[in-house]
């Protein structure tokens, strides 16, 4: 009997120690996602401690919204070039090539996220809306007139051009992530998912002061509509600064199957009382692959409240976005109307993103 108790005593001691450790487990009071100061030895080196925000109630959903104020610009959007061959001899007249008045435009993002309750994985869906319209008027002197190329035929000198560019962007992202700590005050959130993108562009250009030749085009209307879908990869990093504050960075990329459903170019020579020599060129279902990339840096603050049943987060970040080879309007115009080839311009978006998130 004594021998049996002697053999069982290590097992009993181990069980008591495990029970005591469970009762005093510091991980139970961890405010997940805000640093590991309160539980530096919760997890072994072989397991990355989960860093996703985790509230105690049963829902574990979150909703978020962002106000974006982004600068919108695109390559190959020159409305004209200066014809310096007509500059008087010895003149110092010079002028930059005119472009649309690219500037900042407001938009928004909305989305929701959830905890999958499987190995600390999370998921989220986000929709981005940015619709803008830019109207520009460019004038020059008679000594250095514009040659309205490439949107109008070569040689149509004029001293005034009016243009309007509409760009509507709608984007839907869906992804899964497993945030984890990389040290006690740094968390990493790699994610993978799918992106859907719709971009619709219209660019109209009108010569305000028509040239003397009535057969030269003075009006150009161009259109590009596309949809795209493909895989997306990215990561978000948080460096905890204390008291709920953090420094954050974001990087992502995607490769999208893109179909340009409508490509149109219309030109006409207009005069008072009529329209002359109009022409229309169109193309449908042009299929290509297009990459995108995003970078962002900023600051944030977040905190649990109501005994960790809820969480509220605020952040301000400056984002940089590039959508490669989106100005198919200019390439189509050059190839089919002016019979020349050139690079397809990129679409650039950058600016402030102010976000708020609520977990419940």
CORNOR-V371623 format. One record per residue. D_FIRST is the distance of its C-alpha to the first C-alpha in Angstrom with 2 decimals. Layout:
d_first=D_FIRST
d_first=D_FIRST
//
This chain:
d_first=0.00
d_first=3.79
d_first=5.31
d_first=5.16
d_first=6.45
d_first=8.68
d_first=10.03
d_first=10.78
d_first=12.40
d_first=15.70
d_first=16.14
d_first=15.79
d_first=18.18
d_first=20.59
d_first=20.76
d_first=21.56
d_first=24.16
d_first=25.75
d_first=26.05
d_first=27.63
d_first=30.00
d_first=31.03
d_first=31.85
d_first=33.90
d_first=35.38
d_first=38.89
d_first=40.21
d_first=40.24
d_first=43.13
d_first=45.04
d_first=48.70
d_first=48.86
d_first=52.12
d_first=53.04
d_first=51.17
d_first=47.62
d_first=47.92
d_first=45.40
d_first=42.73
d_first=43.42
d_first=39.95
d_first=39.38
d_first=39.96
d_first=39.35
d_first=42.33
d_first=41.89
d_first=42.64
d_first=45.87
d_first=45.21
d_first=47.24
d_first=50.33
d_first=51.91
d_first=52.76
d_first=50.07
d_first=50.61
d_first=47.94
d_first=49.80
d_first=49.53
d_first=52.96
d_first=52.78
d_first=56.43
d_first=59.15
d_first=62.94
d_first=65.26
d_first=68.99
d_first=71.22
d_first=74.82
d_first=76.33
d_first=79.57
d_first=80.25
d_first=83.25
d_first=84.51
d_first=86.57
d_first=87.36
d_first=89.05
d_first=92.35
d_first=93.66
d_first=96.87
d_first=99.60
d_first=102.47
d_first=103.66
d_first=106.53
d_first=109.60
d_first=110.57
d_first=113.34
d_first=115.37
d_first=114.88
d_first=118.24
d_first=118.90
d_first=117.80
d_first=115.79
d_first=112.47
d_first=111.25
d_first=107.60
d_first=104.92
d_first=101.32
d_first=100.44
d_first=99.74
d_first=96.31
d_first=94.97
d_first=93.91
d_first=90.16
d_first=88.21
d_first=85.04
d_first=84.28
d_first=81.69
d_first=79.07
d_first=75.56
d_first=72.11
d_first=69.73
d_first=66.34
d_first=62.85
d_first=59.35
d_first=55.88
d_first=52.21
d_first=51.02
d_first=47.33
d_first=46.57
d_first=45.30
d_first=47.43
d_first=50.71
d_first=53.77
d_first=57.19
d_first=60.66
d_first=64.22
d_first=67.31
d_first=71.03
d_first=73.76
d_first=77.36
d_first=80.24
d_first=83.81
d_first=86.72
d_first=90.48
d_first=92.64
d_first=96.42
d_first=98.43
d_first=102.12
d_first=103.42
d_first=107.03
d_first=108.99
d_first=112.59
d_first=115.42
d_first=115.40
d_first=111.82
d_first=111.26
d_first=108.09
d_first=107.86
d_first=105.63
d_first=103.33
d_first=100.94
d_first=100.77
d_first=104.52
d_first=106.84
d_first=107.91
d_first=111.07
d_first=110.99
d_first=111.83
d_first=111.35
d_first=110.83
d_first=108.28
d_first=105.12
d_first=102.93
d_first=99.42
d_first=96.49
d_first=92.96
d_first=90.35
d_first=86.77
d_first=84.13
d_first=80.53
d_first=77.62
d_first=74.18
d_first=70.88
d_first=67.60
d_first=64.19
d_first=61.16
d_first=57.38
d_first=55.62
d_first=52.24
d_first=52.77
d_first=50.40
d_first=50.20
d_first=51.59
d_first=50.56
d_first=49.89
d_first=53.49
d_first=54.87
d_first=54.28
d_first=55.67
d_first=56.49
d_first=57.61
d_first=59.03
d_first=60.62
d_first=62.66
d_first=66.14
d_first=69.45
d_first=72.49
d_first=75.79
d_first=79.23
d_first=82.20
d_first=85.70
d_first=88.60
d_first=92.32
d_first=94.78
d_first=98.41
d_first=101.19
d_first=104.78
d_first=107.72
d_first=109.36
d_first=112.63
d_first=113.44
d_first=115.23
d_first=118.84
d_first=118.06
d_first=117.28
d_first=115.52
d_first=112.76
d_first=109.45
d_first=108.72
d_first=105.66
d_first=102.27
d_first=99.35
d_first=96.05
d_first=92.81
d_first=89.34
d_first=86.54
d_first=83.17
d_first=79.62
d_first=76.64
d_first=72.96
d_first=70.35
d_first=67.03
d_first=66.25
d_first=63.89
d_first=63.36
d_first=61.19
d_first=61.13
d_first=59.86
d_first=59.05
d_first=58.92
d_first=57.47
d_first=59.69
d_first=57.89
d_first=58.54
d_first=58.53
d_first=61.38
d_first=61.33
d_first=63.58
d_first=63.58
d_first=65.06
d_first=65.54
d_first=66.66
d_first=67.05
d_first=69.15
d_first=70.01
d_first=72.05
d_first=73.92
d_first=75.81
d_first=79.03
d_first=81.89
d_first=85.18
d_first=86.45
d_first=89.78
d_first=91.90
d_first=95.42
d_first=98.36
d_first=101.59
d_first=104.69
d_first=108.07
d_first=111.27
d_first=112.17
d_first=115.40
d_first=116.85
d_first=117.57
d_first=115.53
d_first=112.82
d_first=113.82
d_first=112.17
d_first=108.72
d_first=106.04
d_first=102.48
d_first=99.83
d_first=96.40
d_first=93.33
d_first=90.23
d_first=86.64
d_first=86.43
d_first=82.82
d_first=81.17
d_first=77.92
d_first=77.87
d_first=75.30
d_first=74.50
d_first=72.74
d_first=71.62
d_first=70.71
d_first=70.06
d_first=69.12
d_first=68.66
d_first=66.71
d_first=64.43
d_first=62.50
d_first=59.70
d_first=57.35
d_first=54.79
d_first=55.49
d_first=54.32
d_first=50.67
d_first=50.87
d_first=52.04
d_first=55.33
d_first=56.80
d_first=60.42
d_first=61.94
d_first=65.42
d_first=66.82
d_first=70.14
d_first=70.62
d_first=73.61
d_first=73.46
d_first=75.39
d_first=75.91
d_first=77.89
d_first=78.84
d_first=80.47
d_first=83.75
d_first=84.34
d_first=88.09
d_first=89.08
d_first=92.17
d_first=93.77
d_first=92.94
d_first=94.30
d_first=97.42
d_first=98.09
d_first=97.48
d_first=99.39
d_first=102.00
d_first=102.82
d_first=101.89
d_first=99.81
d_first=96.10
d_first=93.85
d_first=90.31
d_first=88.41
d_first=87.66
d_first=84.20
d_first=83.27
d_first=81.77
d_first=79.98
d_first=78.69
d_first=78.19
d_first=76.06
d_first=73.13
d_first=71.91
d_first=68.72
d_first=66.59
d_first=63.24
d_first=61.18
d_first=57.57
d_first=56.30
//
